[in-house]
């Protein structure tokens, strides 16, 4: 690969001699790359959070119903999940760097077209299909793969650091969105700005990211010797986990159960991204109050993501179970809120639970199936969940349009999340046949 930010020069290869387990190697490019990856992932979350914020104005301007908005977001989610296995293959073959770059540059075009939409069909095509097919190339799956490729002992910690970025950036994103609307701008201006941002992130991805430590003559975690790396492999059980290939991992019962857990944490978050602002406005809150509360939920999810780093010290599936219990409780309570204070409690629980589950789910996959199978198995999980991600926001909107309440979908979603909590508590690593 060409030269980029922080490339190591000659003599940076690993020492293959012996040695005790060493301290953190701050000369390791993985540590120096993390801040750039953090910024890329955090700002790359702008479309997800901005969709719900701009939605009320889009509904009025384009004569859309809540079911229409649910279908648009659902198609976006479905297309993103449907191409996830392909993304997993691309990550395995080409690495995260070109996947990030191509993804951001492609999706910037889709969001610019969204800013020019004239009716619901344009939104379904430009945002739902075009952006949906491209955005997953530049979001969570490449980010998780990047952390898995570069770290072993510090895998959950690095994932937590990277994935916390979206939570930290969310209040800033909501603030900018609100500033655009309150100062005479429109939702079209917002999507045009997001398109420019994605193009800039594509350039930064090319300059700053690298696929693996081996491509720079280094070892995972910045280990100074093969003996040091093998000590980490022995302690974490990664030697067995890294022997899994995707086709074997996909046949295990643990994979199927993890899909259920994935629905438990992802569906509530996706539904609130589409209907959260609308629900809070239905109970009498202003747009600014709703945005502040959803920004708080996203910010609190950052603390949950940070706590996911505990997966380097205790069992990630147990953390996942606890996280889903918090998230399911918050989702259920949200239906009954009537004041800002009550909404704050429900959204804090939901944010904490989602953030912790977001990290714990990825850490569990990495612990169970290793670096070799991670991208493909995670991509297939995303694809399996894509159908639910496509239909549930639309069904939630349809339920409100026909019944005038979110009661049934909110309670069903809470029940699924709490069921996933029980499943996660009892998950055990798969045993690979010799």
HUZI-V869386 format. One record per backbone hydrogen bond with DSSP energy under -1.0 kcal/mol. NH is the residue of the N-H (numbers start at 1). CO is the residue of the C=O. If there is no record, write none. Layout:
nh: [NH	NH]
co: [CO	CO]
This chain:
nh: [5	7	12	15	28	32	33	34	37	38	39	40	41	42	43	44	45	46	49	50	51	54	55	58	59	60	61	62	64	69	70	71	72	73	74	75	76	77	78	79	80	81	82	83	84	87	88	89	90	91	92	93	94	99	100	101	102	103	104	105	106	107	108	110	111	112	113	114	115	116	117	123	124	125	126	127	128	129	130	131	133	134	135	137	138	143	144	145	146	147	148	149	150	151	155	158	159	160	161	162	163	164	165	168	169	170	173	174	175	176	177	178	179	180	181	182	183	184	185	190	191	192	193	194	195	196	197	198	199	200	201	202	203	204	205	206	207	208	209	216	217	218	221	222	223	229	230	231	232	233	234	235	236	237	241	242	243	244	249	250	251	252	256	257	258	259	260	261	262	263	264	265	266	267	270	271	272	273	274	275	276	279	280	281	282	283	284	285	290	291	292	293	294	295	296	297	298	299	300	301	302	304	305	306	307	309	310	311	312	313	314	319	320	321	322	323	324	325	326	327	328	329	330	331	332	333	334	336	343	344	345	346	347	348	349	350	351	352	353	354	355	356	357	358	359	360	361	363	364	365	366	367	368	369	370	377	378	379	380	381	382	383	384	385	389	390	391	392	395	396	397	398	399	400	401	402	403	404	410	411	412	413	414	415	416	417	418	419	420	421	422	423	424	425	427]
co: [207	4	9	224	25	28	29	30	33	34	35	36	37	38	39	40	42	43	45	46	47	50	51	54	55	56	57	58	59	65	66	67	68	69	70	71	72	73	74	75	76	77	78	79	81	83	84	85	86	87	88	89	90	95	96	97	98	99	100	101	102	103	104	106	107	108	109	110	111	113	114	119	120	121	122	123	123	124	125	126	129	130	131	134	135	139	140	141	142	143	144	145	146	147	152	154	155	156	157	158	159	160	162	164	165	166	169	170	171	172	173	174	175	176	177	178	179	181	180	186	187	188	189	190	191	192	193	194	195	196	197	198	199	200	201	202	203	204	205	213	214	213	150	219	220	225	226	227	228	229	230	231	232	233	237	238	240	241	245	246	248	249	252	253	254	255	256	257	258	259	260	261	262	263	266	267	268	269	270	271	272	275	276	277	278	279	281	280	286	287	288	289	290	291	292	293	294	295	296	297	299	300	301	302	303	306	307	308	309	310	310	315	316	317	318	319	320	321	322	323	324	325	326	327	328	329	330	333	339	340	341	342	343	344	345	346	347	348	349	350	351	352	353	354	355	356	357	359	360	361	362	363	364	365	366	373	374	375	376	377	378	379	380	381	385	386	387	388	391	392	393	394	395	396	397	398	399	400	406	407	408	409	410	411	412	413	414	415	416	417	418	419	420	421	424]
